[in-house]
Amino acid sequence: MVDPQLLPRVAGVLIVVLSMPCLSPVGAKAEKAGMIRAAGLVVQKLPREREKNYAEFERLAREAAKQGARIVCTPEGFLEGYAISDRGLSLDRYRDLCEEVPDGKYVRHIRNLARELDIYIVAGLAEKDGKRQYNTSIIVSPSGEIVGKHRKVHNANDEPYNTTGATFSVFKLPFAKVGMMICFDRQMPESARLLATKGAQIIFTPSSGMHGGINDTMMITRAYENGVYVLFVHPEDCLIINPHGDIIARYKGDSRVVIADLDLSLVGDGPISGRKPEVYRDLAK
């Protein structure tokens, strides 16, 4: 029994303990309202090596999930190693490397992994649909469903077997509205602006082309001018940029999981709030 004289002290200790905040364990996905933890996976590309590329992606995705990431993003064409850039690749061989969405072998692997890790996955891959091929990014939910898809709209006439997409869509996830640009899409200011005016708060940008230098400036500008978060993810680089144009995380040559907490209350700040659409009608010509 507790000595009655000690009861006030014991009660005081209990009050202090019960009033302490409950801390989330490492890797838990508990988040403050308006905050989301996102990660870019710097998957080095091995052209035509789908098994090896997928294995590296899975390793990094598991690492990101352990660090509490709610959503992760790969580079452009991570699965087949952006094999379309191989000028000696035949159409038949390229189609062998493409995946059907949602039921291709590796798409099913990605869906199962999202389910297992309880995360969202933005994955870049070569897609085949009937007789056509596309440079595609998909969003897979923690239930394993495909909840978003973007087909690359712009290229530099360097993807001879691919058909280009024709839309920029915004997808409403439980924690944010997100959009996607793939590589060369980012070089057209209209791409990010269209996504922002449709309500995107985070723009994922899987890429495999240039990086560093002017690309840093371009990605900072896209984030700042549109008041959104931009995640640029490349086989050799990654930038996470906030709506003020600040790089809040980047690949530094060490960990290939680049992770940051995104404060969505910052979205919408900046020049976009002063735009005058009635003046820009000629841009559609």
ZATOR-805437 format. One record per residue (C-alpha): z, x, y; residue in one letter; residue number from 1. Coordinates in steps of 0.001 Angstrom, whole numbers, plus 500000, padded with zeros to 6 digits. Layout:
! ZATOR-805437
R      z      x      y type seq
R      Z      X      Y    A NUM
...
This chain:
! ZATOR-805437
R      z      x      y type seq
R 500000 500000 500000    M   1
R 499389 501101 503597    V   2
R 502478 501809 505666    D   3
R 502741 498922 508207    P   4
R 503263 501509 510946    Q   5
R 499836 502980 510175    L   6
R 497976 499664 510272    L   7
R 497080 499874 514008    P   8
R 495629 503370 513457    R   9
R 493747 502295 510344    V  10
R 492427 499231 512143    A  11
R 491343 501407 515043    G  12
R 489426 503712 512713    V  13
R 487721 500735 511069    L  14
R 486703 499367 514455    I  15
R 485215 502722 515478    V  16
R 483341 503104 512181    V  17
R 481983 499565 512211    L  18
R 480810 499937 515808    S  19
R 478783 503103 515117    M  20
R 474991 502630 515039    P  21
R 473368 502470 511605    C  22
R 471111 505503 511279    L  23
R 467875 505218 509309    S  24
R 467394 507724 506471    P  25
R 464660 510343 506665    V  26
R 461307 508712 505985    G  27
R 462490 505185 506739    A  28
R 460031 503029 508632    K  29
R 462610 501323 510831    A  30
R 461290 501453 514405    E  31
R 462356 500388 517853    K  32
R 460477 497447 519285    A  33
R 457173 498649 520697    G  34
R 457318 501997 518891    M  35
R 455118 503099 516010    I  36
R 454967 506406 514134    R  37
R 451384 507515 513473    A  38
R 449919 510585 511804    A  39
R 446609 512401 511718    G  40
R 445765 514077 508406    L  41
R 443784 517291 508909    V  42
R 441873 517158 505612    V  43
R 439579 520183 505361    Q  44
R 436123 519087 504277    K  45
R 434564 520293 501048    L  46
R 431029 518856 500980    P  47
R 430298 516812 497834    R  48
R 433770 517520 496380    E  49
R 435214 514012 496341    R  50
R 437935 514695 493767    E  51
R 439294 517713 495638    K  52
R 439036 516010 499022    N  53
R 440844 512953 497754    Y  54
R 443609 515067 496188    A  55
R 444211 516873 499503    E  56
R 444220 513569 501386    F  57
R 446740 512078 498972    E  58
R 449019 515098 499297    R  59
R 448999 514834 503087    L  60
R 449415 511051 503063    A  61
R 452503 511385 500884    R  62
R 453922 514011 503230    E  63
R 453283 511753 506252    A  64
R 454930 508790 504530    A  65
R 458016 510905 503802    K  66
R 458189 511648 507531    Q  67
R 458190 507929 508304    G  68
R 454567 507414 509371    A  69
R 453584 503749 509439    R  70
R 449856 504461 509783    I  71
R 447790 507573 508969    V  72
R 444206 508532 509774    C  73
R 441724 510912 508096    T  74
R 438756 512767 509590    P  75
R 435229 511337 509531    E  76
R 433704 511259 506056    G  77
R 436743 512991 504590    F  78
R 436012 511778 501066    L  79
R 432558 513273 500541    E  80
R 433172 516082 503047    G  81
R 430711 514631 505585    Y  82
R 427922 515544 503169    A  83
R 425278 513820 505313    I  84
R 425200 517029 507382    S  85
R 423712 518884 504382    D  86
R 419990 519009 505123    R  87
R 419174 519797 501484    G  88
R 420862 516654 500192    L  89
R 418571 514077 498580    S  90
R 418967 510366 499230    L  91
R 419820 509710 495580    D  92
R 422523 512384 495598    R  93
R 423890 511067 498877    Y  94
R 424099 507544 497484    R  95
R 426027 508929 494520    D  96
R 428623 510176 497009    L  97
R 428838 506876 498887    C  98
R 431464 504243 498139    E  99
R 431173 500497 497949    E 100
R 433766 498686 500046    V 101
R 436135 497273 498877    P 102
R 435623 498074 495193    D 103
R 434380 501669 494968    G 104
R 436336 504013 492716    K 105
R 437953 506032 495507    Y 106
R 438378 503036 497804    V 107
R 440461 501515 495021    R 108
R 442472 504752 494864    H 109
R 443082 504556 498633    I 110
R 444110 500901 498364    R 111
R 446543 501681 495564    N 112
R 448022 504584 497517    L 113
R 448560 502418 500615    A 114
R 450335 499912 498381    R 115
R 452511 502583 496771    E 116
R 453474 504304 500030    L 117
R 453796 501058 502011    D 118
R 451640 502388 504863    I 119
R 448404 501606 506687    Y 120
R 445550 504056 506073    I 121
R 442520 504621 508314    V 122
R 440000 506364 506050    A 123
R 436569 507766 506912    G 124
R 433924 507732 504201    L 125
R 430249 507250 503411    A 126
R 429627 503612 502477    E 127
R 426775 502026 500556    K 128
R 426047 498331 500912    D 129
R 422981 497145 499025    G 130
R 420152 499527 499851    K 131
R 421762 500816 503054    R 132
R 424277 503551 503791    Q 133
R 426767 503740 506653    Y 134
R 429203 506216 508178    N 135
R 432300 504040 507938    T 136
R 436019 503948 508616    S 137
R 438213 501364 506931    I 138
R 441773 500222 507565    I 139
R 443808 499539 504441    V 140
R 447071 497598 504682    S 141
R 450298 498198 502704    P 142
R 449263 495284 500497    S 143
R 446105 497217 499564    G 144
R 443766 494912 501453    E 145
R 440886 496046 503686    I 146
R 441930 494662 507072    V 147
R 439426 496499 509270    G 148
R 436075 498270 509087    K 149
R 433960 500114 511635    H 150
R 430469 501447 511065    R 151
R 429489 504336 513331    K 152
R 427364 502962 516171    V 153
R 426103 506166 517813    H 154
R 424815 509376 516304    N 155
R 422712 512300 517486    A 156
R 419836 511431 515126    N 157
R 421506 513734 512632    D 158
R 422312 511231 509874    E 159
R 418868 510439 508432    P 160
R 420079 508286 505533    Y 161
R 422567 506186 507473    N 162
R 422084 502869 509251    T 163
R 424101 502607 512462    T 164
R 426608 499861 513149    G 165
R 426352 497439 516045    A 166
R 429883 496364 516981    T 167
R 433229 497646 518214    F 168
R 435964 495419 516850    S 169
R 439695 495313 517478    V 170
R 442042 494584 514591    F 171
R 445469 493027 515037    K 172
R 448053 494759 512864    L 173
R 451710 493649 512808    P 174
R 452713 496429 515214    F 175
R 449627 496960 517407    A 176
R 446013 496102 518130    K 177
R 443807 498968 516997    V 178
R 440178 499989 517279    G 179
R 438035 502782 515861    M 180
R 435354 505147 517119    M 181
R 433670 507600 514782    I 182
R 432781 511054 516120    C 183
R 429724 510670 518402    F 184
R 430881 507173 519381    D 185
R 433548 508875 521508    R 186
R 430948 510560 523704    Q 187
R 429856 507201 525099    M 188
R 432491 505998 527610    P 189
R 431503 502419 526879    E 190
R 432839 502656 523314    S 191
R 436473 503199 524261    A 192
R 436211 500944 527304    R 193
R 434906 498065 525213    L 194
R 437750 498497 522717    L 195
R 440313 498640 525531    A 196
R 438978 495504 527224    T 197
R 439202 493737 523853    K 198
R 442895 494602 523755    G 199
R 443071 497805 521696    A 200
R 446317 499716 522171    Q 201
R 445494 502565 519795    I 202
R 442002 503978 519212    I 203
R 441578 506011 516042    F 204
R 438767 508554 516260    T 205
R 437859 510124 512900    P 206
R 435492 513009 513608    S 207
R 433775 515965 511984    S 208
R 431715 517457 514818    G 209
R 432797 519510 517800    M 210
R 436452 520034 518657    H 211
R 438514 521964 521180    G 212
R 437314 522840 524676    G 213
R 435364 520004 526246    I 214
R 436365 517667 523420    N 215
R 440017 517962 524465    D 216
R 439024 517015 528003    T 217
R 436926 514097 526758    M 218
R 439688 512702 524536    M 219
R 442286 513059 527296    I 220
R 439921 511209 529628    T 221
R 439284 508391 527135    R 222
R 443024 507840 526757    A 223
R 443801 508046 530480    Y 224
R 440919 506013 531864    E 225
R 441563 503195 529377    N 226
R 445351 503289 529269    G 227
R 445463 503593 525461    V 228
R 446621 505966 522748    Y 229
R 443857 508064 521190    V 230
R 444185 509789 517818    L 231
R 441398 512309 517305    F 232
R 441377 513528 513691    V 233
R 439061 516312 512511    H 234
R 438939 518685 509496    P 235
R 440077 521535 511761    E 236
R 441873 519766 514589    D 237
R 443960 516780 515593    C 238
R 445101 515406 518948    L 239
R 447452 512522 519645    I 240
R 447188 511534 523307    I 241
R 449218 508952 525193    N 242
R 447895 506483 527811    P 243
R 448865 508879 530607    H 244
R 446523 511527 529205    G 245
R 449289 513725 527794    D 246
R 448753 515463 524457    I 247
R 451980 514560 522655    I 248
R 451073 516206 519328    A 249
R 448312 518446 518060    R 250
R 447324 520591 515098    Y 251
R 448492 524171 515623    K 252
R 447302 525733 512398    G 253
R 450464 525084 510411    D 254
R 451243 521626 509044    S 255
R 448130 519539 508439    R 256
R 450158 516392 509090    V 257
R 450211 515814 512865    V 258
R 452730 513093 513667    I 259
R 454061 511345 516778    A 260
R 455956 508258 517864    D 261
R 453804 506006 520046    L 262
R 455518 503988 522781    D 263
R 453266 500964 523177    L 264
R 454971 499951 526432    S 265
R 452849 502656 528102    L 266
R 449569 500953 527154    V 267
R 447608 499460 530040    G 268
R 448777 501935 532680    D 269
R 446210 503821 534703    G 270
R 442779 503259 536264    P 271
R 441710 500443 533918    I 272
R 443991 498046 535761    S 273
R 441824 498404 538884    G 274
R 438395 497819 537336    R 275
R 435913 495318 538822    K 276
R 433675 494007 536011    P 277
R 431540 491941 538400    E 278
R 430237 495185 539924    V 279
R 429177 496710 536590    Y 280
R 426619 494189 535344    R 281
R 423793 496726 535501    D 282
R 425557 498839 532845    L 283
R 424399 496390 530195    A 284
R 420738 497095 530972    K 285
